[in-house]
Amino acid sequence: MRKFDCDVAILGGGSAGYAAARTDAGEGLKTVVIEGGSEIGGLCILRGCMPSKALLY
């Protein structure tokens, strides 16, 4: 079993997990996102509001 050195572990890579990881990393914390799916992120991150906002911007 490998050991990892991080300050914060975020469970789930959806919109809340993404926001939490970004905030923590911005504060200088070593942050890891743990996602059980084959892709990181849910509907909002991959196909929903995040891509839509980027296109509108």
N, CA, C and O atoms as a CHARMM CRD file, in Angstrom:
* protein
*
  228
    1    1 MET  N      0.83800  -1.16800   0.00000 PROA 1      0.00000
    2    1 MET  CA     0.00000   0.00000   0.00000 PROA 1      0.00000
    3    1 MET  C      0.89000   1.24200   0.00000 PROA 1      0.00000
    4    1 MET  O      1.82600   1.34500   0.79400 PROA 1      0.00000
    5    2 ARG  N      0.59000   2.18600  -0.90100 PROA 2      0.00000
    6    2 ARG  CA     1.37100   3.41900  -0.98100 PROA 2      0.00000
    7    2 ARG  C      0.81900   4.45800  -0.02200 PROA 2      0.00000
    8    2 ARG  O     -0.37400   4.48800   0.27600 PROA 2      0.00000
    9    3 LYS  N      1.71700   5.30700   0.45100 PROA 3      0.00000
   10    3 LYS  CA     1.30000   6.42400   1.30200 PROA 3      0.00000
   11    3 LYS  C      1.37900   7.70800   0.50100 PROA 3      0.00000
   12    3 LYS  O      2.27200   7.88200  -0.32800 PROA 3      0.00000
   13    4 PHE  N      0.45100   8.59600   0.74900 PROA 4      0.00000
   14    4 PHE  CA     0.40100   9.88100   0.07200 PROA 4      0.00000
   15    4 PHE  C      0.50200  10.98400   1.11100 PROA 4      0.00000
   16    4 PHE  O     -0.02000  10.85900   2.21900 PROA 4      0.00000
   17    5 ASP  N      1.17200  12.05600   0.74600 PROA 5      0.00000
   18    5 ASP  CA     1.32900  13.19700   1.64500 PROA 5      0.00000
   19    5 ASP  C      0.47400  14.34600   1.12900 PROA 5      0.00000
   20    5 ASP  O      0.82300  14.99300   0.14200 PROA 5      0.00000
   21    6 CYS  N     -0.65100  14.59900   1.80100 PROA 6      0.00000
   22    6 CYS  CA    -1.51900  15.70200   1.39700 PROA 6      0.00000
   23    6 CYS  C     -2.13900  16.31400   2.64700 PROA 6      0.00000
   24    6 CYS  O     -2.19500  15.68400   3.70300 PROA 6      0.00000
   25    7 ASP  N     -2.60200  17.54700   2.50800 PROA 7      0.00000
   26    7 ASP  CA    -3.25800  18.24100   3.61900 PROA 7      0.00000
   27    7 ASP  C     -4.76200  18.00300   3.61800 PROA 7      0.00000
   28    7 ASP  O     -5.38600  17.91300   4.67600 PROA 7      0.00000
   29    8 VAL  N     -5.34400  17.90100   2.41800 PROA 8      0.00000
   30    8 VAL  CA    -6.79300  17.77200   2.28100 PROA 8      0.00000
   31    8 VAL  C     -7.10700  16.71100   1.24400 PROA 8      0.00000
   32    8 VAL  O     -6.48100  16.66400   0.18500 PROA 8      0.00000
   33    9 ALA  N     -8.07700  15.85700   1.54800 PROA 9      0.00000
   34    9 ALA  CA    -8.57400  14.87600   0.58000 PROA 9      0.00000
   35    9 ALA  C    -10.03600  15.20000   0.30800 PROA 9      0.00000
   36    9 ALA  O    -10.85400  15.23100   1.22700 PROA 9      0.00000
   37   10 ILE  N    -10.35800  15.43800  -0.95300 PROA 10     0.00000
   38   10 ILE  CA   -11.72900  15.73900  -1.37100 PROA 10     0.00000
   39   10 ILE  C    -12.32700  14.46400  -1.95100 PROA 10     0.00000
   40   10 ILE  O    -11.75300  13.86000  -2.85800 PROA 10     0.00000
   41   11 LEU  N    -13.48100  14.05400  -1.42600 PROA 11     0.00000
   42   11 LEU  CA   -14.16600  12.86300  -1.92600 PROA 11     0.00000
   43   11 LEU  C    -15.22000  13.29000  -2.93700 PROA 11     0.00000
   44   11 LEU  O    -16.22600  13.89800  -2.57200 PROA 11     0.00000
   45   12 GLY  N    -14.99400  12.97500  -4.19300 PROA 12     0.00000
   46   12 GLY  CA   -15.93100  13.31500  -5.25800 PROA 12     0.00000
   47   12 GLY  C    -15.46100  14.51100  -6.06000 PROA 12     0.00000
   48   12 GLY  O    -15.07000  15.53600  -5.50200 PROA 12     0.00000
   49   13 GLY  N    -15.50200  14.36900  -7.37000 PROA 13     0.00000
   50   13 GLY  CA   -15.01100  15.42000  -8.24300 PROA 13     0.00000
   51   13 GLY  C    -16.10800  16.20000  -8.94100 PROA 13     0.00000
   52   13 GLY  O    -15.89300  16.72400 -10.03400 PROA 13     0.00000
   53   14 GLY  N    -17.27600  16.28300  -8.32900 PROA 14     0.00000
   54   14 GLY  CA   -18.35100  17.07600  -8.90800 PROA 14     0.00000
   55   14 GLY  C    -18.11300  18.56500  -8.66900 PROA 14     0.00000
   56   14 GLY  O    -17.00200  18.97700  -8.33600 PROA 14     0.00000
   57   15 SER  N    -19.15200  19.35900  -8.84000 PROA 15     0.00000
   58   15 SER  CA   -18.98400  20.80900  -8.73500 PROA 15     0.00000
   59   15 SER  C    -18.55000  21.24400  -7.34100 PROA 15     0.00000
   60   15 SER  O    -17.73100  22.15500  -7.21900 PROA 15     0.00000
   61   16 ALA  N    -19.06700  20.63200  -6.29800 PROA 16     0.00000
   62   16 ALA  CA   -18.66700  20.98800  -4.93000 PROA 16     0.00000
   63   16 ALA  C    -17.23400  20.54400  -4.65400 PROA 16     0.00000
   64   16 ALA  O    -16.46300  21.28200  -4.04100 PROA 16     0.00000
   65   17 GLY  N    -16.87600  19.34800  -5.10000 PROA 17     0.00000
   66   17 GLY  CA   -15.51000  18.86700  -4.92000 PROA 17     0.00000
   67   17 GLY  C    -14.50800  19.71300  -5.67700 PROA 17     0.00000
   68   17 GLY  O    -13.42300  20.00600  -5.17600 PROA 17     0.00000
   69   18 TYR  N    -14.87700  20.10400  -6.88300 PROA 18     0.00000
   70   18 TYR  CA   -14.01800  20.96800  -7.70300 PROA 18     0.00000
   71   18 TYR  C    -13.78800  22.30100  -7.00000 PROA 18     0.00000
   72   18 TYR  O    -12.65300  22.77100  -6.91300 PROA 18     0.00000
   73   19 ALA  N    -14.86300  22.91400  -6.49600 PROA 19     0.00000
   74   19 ALA  CA   -14.75200  24.20300  -5.81400 PROA 19     0.00000
   75   19 ALA  C    -13.91000  24.08500  -4.54800 PROA 19     0.00000
   76   19 ALA  O    -13.07800  24.94700  -4.26800 PROA 19     0.00000
   77   20 ALA  N    -14.12600  23.02600  -3.79100 PROA 20     0.00000
   78   20 ALA  CA   -13.35400  22.82400  -2.56000 PROA 20     0.00000
   79   20 ALA  C    -11.87500  22.62100  -2.86100 PROA 20     0.00000
   80   20 ALA  O    -11.02100  23.20300  -2.19300 PROA 20     0.00000
   81   21 ALA  N    -11.56700  21.80600  -3.85200 PROA 21     0.00000
   82   21 ALA  CA   -10.17100  21.54800  -4.21300 PROA 21     0.00000
   83   21 ALA  C     -9.48700  22.81400  -4.69900 PROA 21     0.00000
   84   21 ALA  O     -8.33600  23.07800  -4.35000 PROA 21     0.00000
   85   22 ARG  N    -10.19100  23.59100  -5.50000 PROA 22     0.00000
   86   22 ARG  CA    -9.61300  24.83500  -6.01900 PROA 22     0.00000
   87   22 ARG  C     -9.34200  25.82600  -4.89000 PROA 22     0.00000
   88   22 ARG  O     -8.29300  26.47100  -4.86000 PROA 22     0.00000
   89   23 THR  N    -10.28200  25.94300  -3.97200 PROA 23     0.00000
   90   23 THR  CA   -10.11000  26.85000  -2.83100 PROA 23     0.00000
   91   23 THR  C     -8.94200  26.41700  -1.96000 PROA 23     0.00000
   92   23 THR  O     -8.10000  27.23400  -1.58900 PROA 23     0.00000
   93   24 ASP  N     -8.89300  25.12900  -1.63400 PROA 24     0.00000
   94   24 ASP  CA    -7.81800  24.61200  -0.77400 PROA 24     0.00000
   95   24 ASP  C     -6.45200  24.75800  -1.43000 PROA 24     0.00000
   96   24 ASP  O     -5.49000  25.16900  -0.78000 PROA 24     0.00000
   97   25 ALA  N     -6.36200  24.42600  -2.70800 PROA 25     0.00000
   98   25 ALA  CA    -5.09800  24.55600  -3.43000 PROA 25     0.00000
   99   25 ALA  C     -4.67600  26.02400  -3.51000 PROA 25     0.00000
  100   25 ALA  O     -3.48800  26.33800  -3.43700 PROA 25     0.00000
  101   26 GLY  N     -5.64900  26.91800  -3.66000 PROA 26     0.00000
  102   26 GLY  CA    -5.36100  28.34100  -3.69900 PROA 26     0.00000
  103   26 GLY  C     -4.80600  28.86400  -2.38800 PROA 26     0.00000
  104   26 GLY  O     -4.10300  29.87400  -2.36100 PROA 26     0.00000
  105   27 GLU  N     -5.12700  28.17000  -1.29300 PROA 27     0.00000
  106   27 GLU  CA    -4.60600  28.53100   0.02800 PROA 27     0.00000
  107   27 GLU  C     -3.24700  27.89000   0.30400 PROA 27     0.00000
  108   27 GLU  O     -2.68300  28.04200   1.38700 PROA 27     0.00000
  109   28 GLY  N     -2.72800  27.16500  -0.70400 PROA 28     0.00000
  110   28 GLY  CA    -1.41400  26.55400  -0.55500 PROA 28     0.00000
  111   28 GLY  C     -1.41100  25.17100   0.07900 PROA 28     0.00000
  112   28 GLY  O     -0.35600  24.65700   0.45200 PROA 28     0.00000
  113   29 LEU  N     -2.57900  24.57300   0.20000 PROA 29     0.00000
  114   29 LEU  CA    -2.66500  23.23400   0.78100 PROA 29     0.00000
  115   29 LEU  C     -2.45300  22.18000  -0.30000 PROA 29     0.00000
  116   29 LEU  O     -2.89900  22.34400  -1.43600 PROA 29     0.00000
  117   30 LYS  N     -1.77100  21.10300   0.06200 PROA 30     0.00000
  118   30 LYS  CA    -1.62500  19.96600  -0.85500 PROA 30     0.00000
  119   30 LYS  C     -2.96000  19.24600  -0.87300 PROA 30     0.00000
  120   30 LYS  O     -3.41200  18.71700   0.14200 PROA 30     0.00000
  121   31 THR  N     -3.59000  19.23300  -2.05400 PROA 31     0.00000
  122   31 THR  CA    -4.96800  18.75900  -2.18000 PROA 31     0.00000
  123   31 THR  C     -5.04400  17.60500  -3.16500 PROA 31     0.00000
  124   31 THR  O     -4.40000  17.62100  -4.21400 PROA 31     0.00000
  125   32 VAL  N     -5.84000  16.60400  -2.81500 PROA 32     0.00000
  126   32 VAL  CA    -6.06900  15.47300  -3.70800 PROA 32     0.00000
  127   32 VAL  C     -7.57800  15.26800  -3.84000 PROA 32     0.00000
  128   32 VAL  O     -8.32000  15.40200  -2.86700 PROA 32     0.00000
  129   33 VAL  N     -8.02500  14.93800  -5.06600 PROA 33     0.00000
  130   33 VAL  CA    -9.43000  14.62300  -5.31300 PROA 33     0.00000
  131   33 VAL  C     -9.53400  13.12700  -5.54700 PROA 33     0.00000
  132   33 VAL  O     -8.82700  12.57100  -6.38700 PROA 33     0.00000
  133   34 ILE  N    -10.41700  12.47800  -4.80200 PROA 34     0.00000
  134   34 ILE  CA   -10.63400  11.03700  -4.93500 PROA 34     0.00000
  135   34 ILE  C    -11.99500  10.83700  -5.58100 PROA 34     0.00000
  136   34 ILE  O    -13.02600  11.20200  -5.01600 PROA 34     0.00000
  137   35 GLU  N    -11.98400  10.25300  -6.77400 PROA 35     0.00000
  138   35 GLU  CA   -13.20300  10.04800  -7.54700 PROA 35     0.00000
  139   35 GLU  C    -13.30600   8.57500  -7.90400 PROA 35     0.00000
  140   35 GLU  O    -12.35200   7.99100  -8.41700 PROA 35     0.00000
  141   36 GLY  N    -14.45400   7.97200  -7.63800 PROA 36     0.00000
  142   36 GLY  CA   -14.63000   6.55400  -7.89100 PROA 36     0.00000
  143   36 GLY  C    -15.00800   6.21000  -9.31000 PROA 36     0.00000
  144   36 GLY  O    -14.89300   5.05500  -9.71900 PROA 36     0.00000
  145   37 GLY  N    -15.46200   7.20400 -10.07600 PROA 37     0.00000
  146   37 GLY  CA   -15.89200   6.95900 -11.44500 PROA 37     0.00000
  147   37 GLY  C    -14.71800   6.88300 -12.40000 PROA 37     0.00000
  148   37 GLY  O    -13.57100   7.12500 -12.02400 PROA 37     0.00000
  149   38 SER  N    -15.02200   6.54700 -13.63200 PROA 38     0.00000
  150   38 SER  CA   -13.95600   6.43900 -14.63000 PROA 38     0.00000
  151   38 SER  C    -13.46500   7.81200 -15.08400 PROA 38     0.00000
  152   38 SER  O    -12.34900   7.93300 -15.59000 PROA 38     0.00000
  153   39 GLU  N    -14.29100   8.85000 -14.90800 PROA 39     0.00000
  154   39 GLU  CA   -13.90300  10.21800 -15.24400 PROA 39     0.00000
  155   39 GLU  C    -14.07200  11.08600 -14.00800 PROA 39     0.00000
  156   39 GLU  O    -14.97600  10.86200 -13.20200 PROA 39     0.00000
  157   40 ILE  N    -13.20000  12.07800 -13.85900 PROA 40     0.00000
  158   40 ILE  CA   -13.36900  13.01500 -12.74300 PROA 40     0.00000
  159   40 ILE  C    -14.45300  14.00000 -13.10800 PROA 40     0.00000
  160   40 ILE  O    -14.46100  14.55600 -14.20600 PROA 40     0.00000
  161   41 GLY  N    -15.35400  14.21000 -12.19500 PROA 41     0.00000
  162   41 GLY  CA   -16.42000  15.18600 -12.39200 PROA 41     0.00000
  163   41 GLY  C    -17.73000  14.54100 -12.75600 PROA 41     0.00000
  164   41 GLY  O    -17.78600  13.43900 -13.30200 PROA 41     0.00000
  165   42 GLY  N    -18.76500  15.25100 -12.44300 PROA 42     0.00000
  166   42 GLY  CA   -20.10300  14.78200 -12.77500 PROA 42     0.00000
  167   42 GLY  C    -20.64400  15.55300 -13.95900 PROA 42     0.00000
  168   42 GLY  O    -19.89000  16.11300 -14.75400 PROA 42     0.00000
  169   43 LEU  N    -21.95300  15.57500 -14.06400 PROA 43     0.00000
  170   43 LEU  CA   -22.61700  16.24100 -15.17800 PROA 43     0.00000
  171   43 LEU  C    -22.22700  17.71400 -15.28000 PROA 43     0.00000
  172   43 LEU  O    -21.94900  18.20800 -16.37300 PROA 43     0.00000
  173   44 CYS  N    -22.20500  18.41200 -14.15500 PROA 44     0.00000
  174   44 CYS  CA   -21.92400  19.85100 -14.17500 PROA 44     0.00000
  175   44 CYS  C    -20.51400  20.13800 -14.71300 PROA 44     0.00000
  176   44 CYS  O    -20.34100  21.02900 -15.54500 PROA 44     0.00000
  177   45 ILE  N    -19.53400  19.40900 -14.25700 PROA 45     0.00000
  178   45 ILE  CA   -18.14300  19.65500 -14.65100 PROA 45     0.00000
  179   45 ILE  C    -17.89300  19.23600 -16.10000 PROA 45     0.00000
  180   45 ILE  O    -17.22700  19.95900 -16.84100 PROA 45     0.00000
  181   46 LEU  N    -18.41100  18.09100 -16.51200 PROA 46     0.00000
  182   46 LEU  CA   -18.07800  17.54700 -17.82800 PROA 46     0.00000
  183   46 LEU  C    -18.95600  18.05900 -18.96600 PROA 46     0.00000
  184   46 LEU  O    -18.45200  18.33700 -20.05400 PROA 46     0.00000
  185   47 ARG  N    -20.27100  18.18700 -18.72800 PROA 47     0.00000
  186   47 ARG  CA   -21.17900  18.49200 -19.84100 PROA 47     0.00000
  187   47 ARG  C    -22.18700  19.58900 -19.52700 PROA 47     0.00000
  188   47 ARG  O    -22.93400  19.99700 -20.41700 PROA 47     0.00000
  189   48 GLY  N    -22.23200  20.07200 -18.31100 PROA 48     0.00000
  190   48 GLY  CA   -23.29400  20.99700 -17.91100 PROA 48     0.00000
  191   48 GLY  C    -22.84600  22.42900 -17.78600 PROA 48     0.00000
  192   48 GLY  O    -22.38000  23.04400 -18.74500 PROA 48     0.00000
  193   49 CYS  N    -22.99700  22.95500 -16.56900 PROA 49     0.00000
  194   49 CYS  CA   -22.84200  24.39800 -16.37300 PROA 49     0.00000
  195   49 CYS  C    -21.40300  24.90200 -16.56200 PROA 49     0.00000
  196   49 CYS  O    -21.22600  26.02000 -17.04500 PROA 49     0.00000
  197   50 MET  N    -20.38900  24.14000 -16.21100 PROA 50     0.00000
  198   50 MET  CA   -19.02100  24.62600 -16.35800 PROA 50     0.00000
  199   50 MET  C    -18.65100  24.85300 -17.83800 PROA 50     0.00000
  200   50 MET  O    -18.17000  25.93600 -18.17100 PROA 50     0.00000
  201   51 PRO  N    -18.85500  23.88300 -18.72900 PROA 51     0.00000
  202   51 PRO  CA   -18.55900  24.14200 -20.14100 PROA 51     0.00000
  203   51 PRO  C    -19.44300  25.23900 -20.72700 PROA 51     0.00000
  204   51 PRO  O    -18.98700  26.02600 -21.55700 PROA 51     0.00000
  205   52 SER  N    -20.71800  25.29600 -20.29700 PROA 52     0.00000
  206   52 SER  CA   -21.62200  26.32800 -20.80700 PROA 52     0.00000
  207   52 SER  C    -21.12000  27.71700 -20.42100 PROA 52     0.00000
  208   52 SER  O    -21.11500  28.62800 -21.24900 PROA 52     0.00000
  209   53 LYS  N    -20.69700  27.88200 -19.16800 PROA 53     0.00000
  210   53 LYS  CA   -20.19000  29.18400 -18.72200 PROA 53     0.00000
  211   53 LYS  C    -18.93500  29.56300 -19.49800 PROA 53     0.00000
  212   53 LYS  O    -18.75600  30.73000 -19.84800 PROA 53     0.00000
  213   54 ALA  N    -18.08100  28.61400 -19.76800 PROA 54     0.00000
  214   54 ALA  CA   -16.85200  28.89400 -20.50900 PROA 54     0.00000
  215   54 ALA  C    -17.19500  29.34500 -21.93800 PROA 54     0.00000
  216   54 ALA  O    -16.57700  30.27200 -22.46300 PROA 54     0.00000
  217   55 LEU  N    -18.17800  28.69000 -22.56000 PROA 55     0.00000
  218   55 LEU  CA   -18.57600  29.07700 -23.91800 PROA 55     0.00000
  219   55 LEU  C    -19.23700  30.45900 -23.93500 PROA 55     0.00000
  220   55 LEU  O    -19.00900  31.24800 -24.85100 PROA 55     0.00000
  221   56 LEU  N    -20.05200  30.74600 -22.92400 PROA 56     0.00000
  222   56 LEU  CA   -20.72200  32.04700 -22.86600 PROA 56     0.00000
  223   56 LEU  C    -19.71900  33.16100 -22.61100 PROA 56     0.00000
  224   56 LEU  O    -19.87200  34.27200 -23.11800 PROA 56     0.00000
  225   57 TYR  N    -18.69100  32.85900 -21.82000 PROA 57     0.00000
  226   57 TYR  CA   -17.67100  33.86300 -21.52100 PROA 57     0.00000
  227   57 TYR  C    -16.91200  34.22300 -22.77500 PROA 57     0.00000
  228   57 TYR  O    -16.00700  35.05700 -22.73100 PROA 57     0.00000
